[in-house]
């Protein structure tokens, strides 16, 4: 049962799956991969610690093989990640299972992953749940296919230490509620070995009667207590019993074989009767290729392995594409478009490039087109002729994601009428709209005020992960190039301050970094300075309202770590953000 669990996780989290996750959370694929590579080994370490006690190993195994764990998750991940609902359900189930097997909330670990990878906490929280569901799913499949049992679990876990050690550190271990890496590595193997030695191992299946009888050995002194004169008739009695048993066994086998052969003949006759007269050769070939039930050699391990290998050589049906095709473009002041697109085939890519070349000329556009077989066909290509004039409009910004079209920049100018033109062009099957900053701020404010009510109750736990998650729902919409906290954000910041001060009074002060980020418009150095000033303004306001100054630090990161594409107004709006990060 020895396997490399990390390799099993990696085989499920393919490059296509990583790209899906990256698109879902607005992250670069390499940042997404970094989160997965950090989270997986840490979770395996948590399972090892769980399995280091008798009760823990039994509980862990029961969870792994429970109906709540999806043993087919490796094949189903692309489909599950193809919708927002699927991602949400996968994350929720994974987090629930992890908290059951780890006996603790997983937010502490995912917060540490966020700190070490630079990825926003909301994304690491979600991906931790997804990795957890994947880890338990591949383990379930391995145990079920290999008919494994709880007695093999501690040994299997002990074999993972060399594979996970290079990815672990003391802070990740602390996120799991464990001691330092050195203490863990020094003790865990002996603990798992002790559990393996004492845990219940299932009793092997009973041997067939004939095999069991043949293995019986009668000790020479088994009849010592019998008188000398009785020994002979005892041996005659044993011999007679053995003869009777042998006769009955052979006759039963003969009758069974004869009955099976009769059944085969009856089945063959019935099949021959039902077989069309035009296919005798096919029936003969099928009969020749089908082993008789009495042909024991056909069911040897070698024959079964050969059959499995033959089946494995059959080409598997290609999975249905799960990702929506995408197109986004911006047009500079001279009318030169820059496009980014993901399509499902070279044919679609060629069609797009040829249309652009014909319209603008080979040197008057920039196109970055990716072919991904996990992508659905680009239905918007049939409307490309109607989009080409918009690609020449200076200042236009358009994003097409499956059947969703978002306009910004000059494309959203109501006087130009492009919104109505595209609605007429694409039809009712597409959702077409323009980005509105005020509406985006209003939506965020509503979400934040609904969530923060749970933190303002007297029995709130003040768990840092929960506090950070809610604080990051608020949007502070600074004026362009400005660092002064806008009036629209003051009420939300006041409620944030109430939560932080209540935690201080409860002896659970939250140590936070106020991190400022910008979009990529303007110079990198100017963006870095502006993002820092905005973070400092937010920190200063919270301190002014009574939050302890030593519990908050401010830092600016400029246009680093974008959470969305900077090609559209909505993406830049998302990237211009204040983010609260838990500090150790």
N, C-alpha and C positions, 0 to 999 in steps of 0.2 A: 504493500500500500504506500510505499515511499514515493513522494512526488515533490515537485517544486511549485508551491502555491503561487508564488509571484509570477512564474511563467504562465500558469493557468489564468491569472487575472489579466496579464498582458495579452494573451491570446484572445480574450473576450473584448478587451478595450483596444480594438484595432485602430489603425490610423483614421479610418472612416468614422468610427465612433468618437474619436478624439476631436475630429473636425466638427462633428455634430454638437458635441458639448461646448466647444469653443464658440460656435455660432449661437447657441442657446444663451450663453452667459456673456456674450460680447467680449470675448477674450482672444488673444492670439493663440494658435494651437500649441506653440511651445510653452506658454504659461500654463495652459490647461494640462499638458503632459507633465509639467513639473509638479502640479498639485497631485495628480494621480500617482506619480512616482514616489511622492512623499507620504501620501495617505495610506496606500496599500500596505507597505511594510509595517507602518505603525499599528494598523488594525490587526495584522497577523501577530504582532507582539502582544497585543491585548488579548487575543484568543489563546496564546500560549500561557499567559498568566492565568486566564480563566481555567484552562485545563490542568493547572498545576495542583489541583486538589481533587479528591475523589468526587465530591458532590459537584464541583465545578465542571469536571470532565463529563459527567453524566448529563448535567443540565445543558452544556454546550452541544453535546451530540444530539440530544432531544430537539434542540432548537434547529440544528442544521437539517435534520431529516423531517422537520415539521412541514405541514401543508402550506405554511405561510412563506416558506423559502421556495423560490422558483428555480428548479434544477435545470431548466432550459434557457436561463437568462442569457447565456453566451450567444445563442442564436437569435434571441429576440430583442437584444439591446437596440439595434438600429430602428426597429419598429417602435419600441417603447419611447425612444428619444425623438421620434418624429412628430410628436405633438406636445403641447404645453401640459395637457392633462396627464399624459404618460410620464413625463419628466417629474411632475409633482407627485404622482402616486409612487413612482419608483423611489424618489427621495424620501417620502414619508415612511414607506415600508422599511427601507433600509435603515433609517435612523431609529425607528422603533425596535427593530431586531437587534441593532448594535447596542442600544441602551439596555436591552434585556441581557445580552451575553456579557457585556462589559460591566454591568451593575452600576452604571453612572451615565450622566449626560455626555454626549459626544461633542457638544459645542466647545468645550475647553480644548479638545484636540484640534478641531477645525479652526478655532481662533489662532492656535499656535501655527498651524499650517499656513494660514493667511499671513501671519507675521513673517514667516520664513520664506514664503514664495512671493510676497508682494501682491497677491491676488485679493480682491475684496472679500470680506468675511462672508457676505451672503452667498457668494459663488462657492467658497470652500465648504460652507455648511451643506449646500445642496450636493456637491460632488462627493463629500464624505458619505452621505447616505447612499448615493449611487454605487460607490466603490464597495460599501459594506454589503449591499444587496448582491452585488456581483461576486464578492468573496464567498459569502455563504452559499450562493447558488452553485458555483463551480465545485465547492466542497461536497454539497449534497449529491451532485451528479456523480462525482468520483466515488463516494461511498456506496451509492445505490448500484452503479454499474459493476463495482468490484465486490458487491455483497459484503462490504466492510461492516465492522461493528465497533461499539464504544471502546472495546479493549485496544483497538488499533489507533485510536485518536491521539493519546499522549505521545506515542512514538512518532506518528506522522508530524505532529507539531514540533517535536524536538529536532526533526531534520530541517526545519526552516531557518534555524538560527544563522547559519552561514550566509543564506541568501538575503536576509533582512538587515543584518548588522551594519553593512556599509551605509544604509539609509537612515539609521537611527541616531539620535543625540539626546542629551540629558533633558532638553526642553520638551522634546516630543514625548519622552517617557513621563515627564511631569504632567503633560496634557492628558496622559492615560491614567494619572493618579498613581504612578509607579515610582520607585526609587531610581537613582541614576542608572545610566546604561551599563556601567561597570558592574554594579551589584546585580542587575538583571541578568546580564550575560554569564556572570559567575555562578548564579544559583539556579537558574531556570531549568537547565538540563537535568540536574540531580533531582529536582522536584518532579519533573515529568517522568523520569525513570522510576521514582518511587511510586507514583500513581499507576504507572503501567504494570508494576509488579503486584499491586494490590487490587486493581480494578477487576470486576467480574469479566471473565472471558466466556463467551457462549460455548456450551458443550457441543462437540462435533455431532453431526447427524448420525443416527444409529445405522449400523451396517445391515445389509440384507441378511435374512435368516440363514441362507446357505453359507454365506461368507462368515457369519458369526459362529456357526457350528464348526466350520473347518478350523477356526482359530482356538477352539477350546482344547485345553490340555489337562488331562486327569492326572493329578500327582500320584506317584507310585505308592504312597502310603495312605491314599484316600480311603482304603478299606481295611486298615490295620486292625480296627476294632472288631471286624467280622471274624468268626472262627475259621480255621483252616479249611474245614470241610465245606464251608459255604462259598469260598472264593470262586470255585469253578462255575457254579450256577449263576453267580452274579455277572461274571464275564459273558456267559451265554445270553443272559437277559439283556445286557448292554448291546451285544452284537445284534440280537433280534430287533431291539428298538431301532438301532441305526439302520438295519436293513429295511424295516417298515417305512421309516422316514425317507430314506433314499427312494424307495419305490413310489411313495406318494408324491414326492417332489418331482421325480422324472415324469410321472404320469400327468401331473398338473402342467408341467412345462410343455409336454407333448400336446395335451388338449388345447392349451392356450395358443401354441404355434399353429395347430390345425385350425382353430377357430379364426385366428388372424388371417391365415391363408385363405380360408373360406370367405371371410369378409372382404379380403382384397379382390378375390375372384368375382364376388357379387358386385363390388364397386366398379371393377373393370368392365363387367358385362353391362352394367347400367350405363357407364360412360360410353361404351361402344354403341349401345342402342341410341343414346342421345346424340352421338357424334354424326355430323352430316356426312353423307356418302362421298362428298367431294374432298374430304380431308383425311383419308386414311394414312397418308404419309406423315402428316402432322401429328396424328394421334400416336403412331408408332414411335416417332421421335420423342414425344413427350413421355411416353411410357418408358422408353429406354433411358431417359435422363432422370427419371424419378426413382430414388432408391426404395427397395422393398422394406417394409417395416421390420422384417426379420433379419435384414442385412445389418448386423451389428457394426461391421467395419465402417459403414457410412456415417456413423455417429461417434466416431473416435474424435479426440481433441484435434488431431491433425486435420481431419476432414472438416470439422466445424471451423477451424482457423482458415482453411483454404476457402470455404464458402464465404466467410466474413471478408477475406481479402478480395474475393471476386466482387462482392457487393460494394466494397469500398472503392473499387476501380470505376464503378458506374458514375458518370458525371452527375453531380448534385445540381438540383435546380437552382438557378441564380436567384438570390433574394430580391424581393421587390424593392425598388428605390424608395427611400424614406424622406430625403431632404428636398425642400422646395428649391427650384432654380432661383437665382438672384441676379439682379442687375442694378447697379447704381452708377450715376455719372454726375459730374460737375462740369460746368462750362466757364472758362475764364473770360476775362474782359474782351479778348480778341475773338471770342466765339469758337475756341478750340476745346473740344470735349475730352475729358479723361474718364474712361470707363473701367469698372471692375465687374466681372460677371462669373458665374458658375453655371455650367451647363452639363448635360449628361453624355454628350458624344462629340467626336471630332467633326461630325457633319454639322451639328448645331454651331460649333465654334467657327467653322469655315463660313457658314451662312452669315453669321454676325459680322465677321471681319470683312467679307466681300461686300456686304451692304454698306459698311462704314467707308470702305475704300472708294466705292462708287460714288458715295455722297460727298465725302470730304477730301479725297485724295490720300495717298499712302502716308504722307508726312504731316497731315493736319489733324491727327487725332492720336490719342494714347489709349491703348486697350490692354488690360491684364485679364485674360480669359482663362479660367481653369476648367478642365474636364474632369468630372467626378461621376463614376458609375452609380454612386448612391443617390444621385440627384434625379428628380423627376423631370420629364420632358419640359422644355421651356415653352409653355403655351403662348407667352407674350411675344415670341418671335413672329407670330402671324400678324401682329400689330406693329411690327418694327417700322414700316414705312410711315406710319402716323407719328411715331416717336422721333424720327430723324430730324424734322424741323425743330423740335424742342431741344435737341442736342446741339443746335447752333445758336440758341438764345443765350447771350452773355448773362452770367450770374445764375443760370438755372441749376437746380439741384433736384434729382429724382432718384427714388429708391423703389425697386420692384422686388418684392419678396413673395414668390408664389403668386397668389391672387390679390396681394395687398400692394397698393401703389401710394407712395407718399411724395408730395411736392413741397419744396421749400425754395428759398431764394426767390429769384424773379419768376420762377415757374408758378409760385403760389400767388402772384400778383393778380388780384381779382379782375383788374381792368384788362388784363391780357386774355382772360377767359380760358386758360389751359385746363382748369379743373373740369369745366363742362365739356370741353373738347375730348378729354381723355375718358370721361364717363360715357360719352357717346361712342367713342372708338372701341373701348374694351367691353362695354355691355354690363348687364346686371350681375354677372358672375364675379366681377372684380369689385373690391372695396377701395375706393379712391378718395383721398382726402389730403389736406395740407396740414403741416405742423403748426400748432398754436401754442406759444410759450405760456400764455396766461392759463389756458386750459390744462396744460401739463403741470403747472405749479398748483392749480386748484385740486387736481386729482391727487397729487402727492400729499398735499396738506390734509385732505380728507382721510387718506390712508394712515398718515402719521397720527392724527388726533384720535382715530378709532383704536389704534394699537397701543398708544401710550396710556390709555385709561387703565389697562391691566397693570401698569407699573406704578400707578398712583394710589393703588389700594393699600390699606394698612398691612396686609399679609404678603405683600410683594417680596420675593426672595432676594432681590438685588443681585441676582446672578449676572456677572459682567457680560456674558455672552448675550443674555436676553436684553440687557440695557443697550448694548451696542447695536443689536439688530434693529431695535425700535428707533433709536436716535438716527440711524442711517436712512430712515424712511423720509425724513424731512428734507426739503429742498430750500436752499438759501440762494435766491436768484439775484446775485450781485449785478449792479449796473455795468455796462461794458467798460472795461479798463478800470473799474472802481473796486475799492476794498472796504468800503463802509457797509456795515450790516444793514440791509434794506428794511424798511418798516414792515414789509409784508412777512418778514421772518421773525419778528420780535416775539410774537405770542408763542410760536412753537419753541423758540429758544428758552422762553420763560418756563414752559412746561418741562423742557429738558433739564433745566436747572433745578426745578422742584424735585425731580426724580433723583438727581445726583446728590442733592442735599439730604434727602430722606435716607439715602443709603449711608451717608456719612453719620447721620444720627443713630443708625442701627449698627454702627461699627463695621460696615461693609463698604468702605470707600472704594469707588471704582477709579482705577488709574487708567487714564485714557490719553491717547495721542489724537490731536485734532489735525487731520491731514488735509491739505489743500491741493486741488488738481485743476488743470486747465485743459482746454482743447488745443489743437495744433495750429491755430491761427496766430500769426505773429512770430517774433523771434523766440527761440528756446530760452534764452537767458531772461528776457522780459517776462515770459510766462512763468518761469521759475520764481522770480521775485514777486510777481503778482499773486501767485498761488500761496506763497508764504505769508504775504501781508493779509490775505483774506483769512487764512487759518489763525493768524495772530488776533485778528479782529473778533473772530468768533470766540476764541479763548478768553480774550479780555472782557467780552460782554458776559460770559458765564461767570467769570471771577467776580465781576462787578455785582452780579446778582447773589453772590454768597457761596459759590462753589469754591472749595479750597484751591488756592493757586498751585500748591505742590501736587495736586492730583491731575493736572492737565499740562501737557506740553504741546507746542505748535510746530508744524513742519510743512514746508511746501515741496511739491514734487513736479511742478510744471505739467507738461503734457505726457509724462510717463504713465504707464499702467492704464491705458484707456479701457473703459468698460463698453464702448460702442465705437462704431466707425465714425470717423470725423468727416465723412463725405456728405453728410446731411445735417440739417439744423437740429433734428432730434438727437442725433448721435453726439454732436458737439455739446448740446445742452446737457446730456447725460454725463459727459466727460468733465464738464465744469462743475465740480462738486466739492463739498466738504464731507469728509469721511471720518468717522470715529473708530479708532482702533484700540483694542485692549492692550495694555502694557503689563508686563510681568512685574 
